[in-house]
């Protein structure tokens, strides 16, 4: 059974995704290292108020601030998306795949694949081992189709907020 995060208490006067918090998120999507002072000036609040709002957004799970690396520059020469068809509970297969350290993205879909899994591998031998020894051996996995990335043309996290 999947545990849910407790929902942080919110005050009636400050909804978690008000216009100011949305502006803060957009500021950080543009530059995750933007200073609190710069964001404060952009959104019209004090630096302390922006710092508190950012912390609430982080604590609530609405956003996270992480360093994103280029896998090719940190020792991984293969990236791939794997379409997976499963039998039984897709959530169990998704949880097992999400536990693999090389897997950075798992999504349950409604389409020709039940799951899509993105992973990084050190080389072709490592990729083969991941597919044969870890993915295809899961009891729920019926079929896989591997899409090896030749080049990532666009990868962005700046879709804004609604």
N, C-alpha and C positions, 0 to 999 in steps of 0.2 A: 504494500500500500504506500502510495506516495504521500509524503508529509507536506502540508501547506505551511508557508511562512505565515507567522502571525501578522495581521494587518496593523500597521502602526496607527495610533490614534491621531486623528486630524481635528483641527478646530474648525468650527463653522465659518469663521472669518477668513480662513486661508486654505482653500482647496489645494491639493497637492499639485495639480497641473493647471495653475492659473497662468495668466499671460506672462508674468514675470518669470516663473519657473520655466516656461517654454522658451523664453528668450535666453535664459541661462543655459539650458540644454543646447540650444542652437549655437551659443557662443563656444561651448565645450566641444561640440561636434566639429566646429571649424578648427579648433586648436585645443586639444586636451590638456595642454600645459598653460593655457591662458591664466593670468593671475587673477586673484579675487579683486584686486584694485581695478584692473581693466574691465572685468565683468561688471563691477559695481558702477563704474562710470557709464557703461553701455546700457545698463538696465535702470539706472536712476535710484539705486539703493546704496546703503553704506557697505563697506567691505565686510563688516561683521555679519550683516544681514544676508549677504550673498553666501558667505561661508556656511552659515546655519542652513540656508536653503539647499545648498549643494549637499551637505551632510544628510539632510532629510531625504533628498532624492536618492542618494546612495543607500541609506538605511532601508528605504522602502523597496529597493530592488527595481525602481523605474529606470535607473541608469547605472552604468559602471564606467569607471575610467581605467583603461588598460593601455599598455604599450603593445602595439601591433608590429610584429616583425615580418620581414620578407623571408619566407621559408628557404628560398634558394640561397640566401646570404647567411643562413645560420645552420647549414649542414644538411638540409633536406633537398634532394634533387628531384623528388617526385611528389606531385600533388594530384589527387584524383577525387572524383565524385563517384560514388558507387550507388546505383539503384538496386534496391533489394526487395524481393517479393517474399513474404513470410506466410506461414500458416499459424493460426492461433492468435494469441494476444500480441499485437504489435508493440505494446508498451513494454513488455518483457524483453523483446529483442532490442528495442530502442535503448533501454536501460543498460543492457549488456554491452552494446556497442559504444554507448557514451562513456563507459568505464575504461575503454582503451585509451591510453595516453596519446596515441597518434591521431585519434579522431578529434576534430575540432568543431564539428557541426553534425547534428543529427536532427532530422525532422520527420515526423509522421505525416504522410501525404494522402491525398485522395486523388489517385491517378493510376497510371499503369504500374507504378512502384508503390509499395507500402511505406518504404523508408528511403530517404536519401541521406547518405553519409559522406562527409568530406573528410579526407585524411591527408596527412603528410608522411612521407617515407624517405629514408635516407638514400635509397637507390631502388632499382627494379627488383632486386632479390628481397629486400625488405618489404616492398609492396606485395610481391607474390606471397611471402610468408603471412602478411596481415590478412590477405584475402583467403588463402587456403587453410591456414592454421587457426585463425581467430574468427573470421566472419562466416565462412562456409561451414564451419564445424558447429555453429550454434544450432540447436535442434529445431528452432522455428524457421530458419532460413531455407527457402526452397530454391531460389534463383538469385543470381547477381549479374549485374552488367556494370562494367567498369569504364569510366570515362577519364582517361589520363589527360591532365591539363598540359597543353603545349605552351600556352602563354596566357597569363591573366591580363586582359586588356583594361578592365575597370573593376576596381574594388573600392567601395566608398561606404562610409557610415554616416553620411550627412543628409539623411532623408528628412530631417526636421521633425516637428511634432504637430499634431492636429488638435 
